[in-house]
């Protein structure tokens, strides 16, 4: 093969690599962005859960305390959201396959 043919082949393969790179990178960035979104949403539940529990204990005149139960459920939701957000960010950092 001549040098000209080799450079043509190399240019074609470089173009293919460059063409496919942004698609894979965009999927990874979407995973990072969604993980950060989930963590930001979990901030709302982190703050509102203990507030609801406190309101429930202050107004605890009934046997079944609805605000406290709701606050505990919101806190459990916060834990689940934090776990999924950190997992998505970890998948981004450690190059896990995009599903």
C-alpha positions in Angstrom: 0.0 0.0 0.0 1.1 3.5 -0.7 1.2 6.3 1.8 -1.7 8.0 0.1 -3.9 5.0 0.6 -2.9 4.6 4.2 -3.7 8.2 4.9 -7.1 7.9 3.3 -7.8 4.8 5.4 -6.6 6.5 8.6 -8.7 9.6 7.8 -11.8 7.4 7.3 -11.3 5.6 10.6 -10.7 8.9 12.5 -13.9 10.3 11.1 -15.8 7.3 12.2 -14.3 7.5 15.7 -15.1 11.2 16.0 -18.5 10.8 14.6 -19.5 8.1 17.1 -17.8 9.8 20.1 -20.4 12.5 20.9 -23.3 10.0 20.9 -21.8 7.9 23.6 -20.6 11.0 25.5 -24.1 12.6 25.3 -25.7 9.5 26.9 -23.1 9.6 29.7 -23.8 13.3 30.3 -27.5 12.7 30.4 -26.9 10.1 33.1 -24.9 12.5 35.1 -27.5 15.3 34.7 -30.3 13.0 35.7 -28.4 11.9 38.8 -27.8 15.5 39.8 -31.5 16.3 39.2 -32.5 13.4 41.5 -30.2 14.6 44.2 -31.6 18.1 43.9 -35.2 16.8 44.2 -34.1 14.8 47.3 -33.2 18.0 49.0 -36.9 18.9 49.2 -37.7 15.6 50.8 -34.8 15.8 53.2 -36.1 19.2 54.5 -39.8 18.5 54.5 -39.7 15.0 56.1 -38.4 16.1 59.6 -40.6 19.2 59.4 -43.7 16.9 59.0 -42.5 14.7 61.8 -42.1 17.7 64.1 -45.5 19.0 63.2 -46.9 15.6 64.0 -45.3 15.4 67.4 -46.4 18.9 68.4 -50.1 18.2 67.4 -50.2 14.7 68.7 -53.7 14.5 70.3 -54.9 11.5 68.3 -53.8 7.9 68.5 -52.9 7.8 64.8 -50.6 10.6 64.0 -51.0 11.3 60.3 -48.3 14.0 60.0 -45.7 11.8 61.6 -46.5 8.8 59.4 -46.4 11.0 56.4 -43.0 12.5 57.5 -41.5 9.1 58.0 -42.6 8.1 54.5 -41.1 11.3 53.0 -37.8 10.5 54.8 -37.8 7.0 53.4 -38.4 8.5 49.9 -35.5 10.9 50.5 -33.2 7.9 51.3 -34.3 6.1 48.1 -33.8 9.2 46.0 -30.3 9.8 47.4 -29.4 6.2 46.7 -30.5 6.3 43.0 -28.9 9.7 42.4 -25.5 8.6 43.8 -25.8 5.3 41.9 -26.3 7.2 38.6 -23.4 9.5 39.3 -21.3 6.5 40.2 -22.2 4.9 36.9 -21.1 8.0 35.1 -17.8 8.2 37.0 -16.9 4.5 36.6 -18.1 4.2 32.9 -20.8 1.7 33.5 -22.8 0.8 30.4 -25.8 2.9 29.5 -29.0 0.8 29.6 
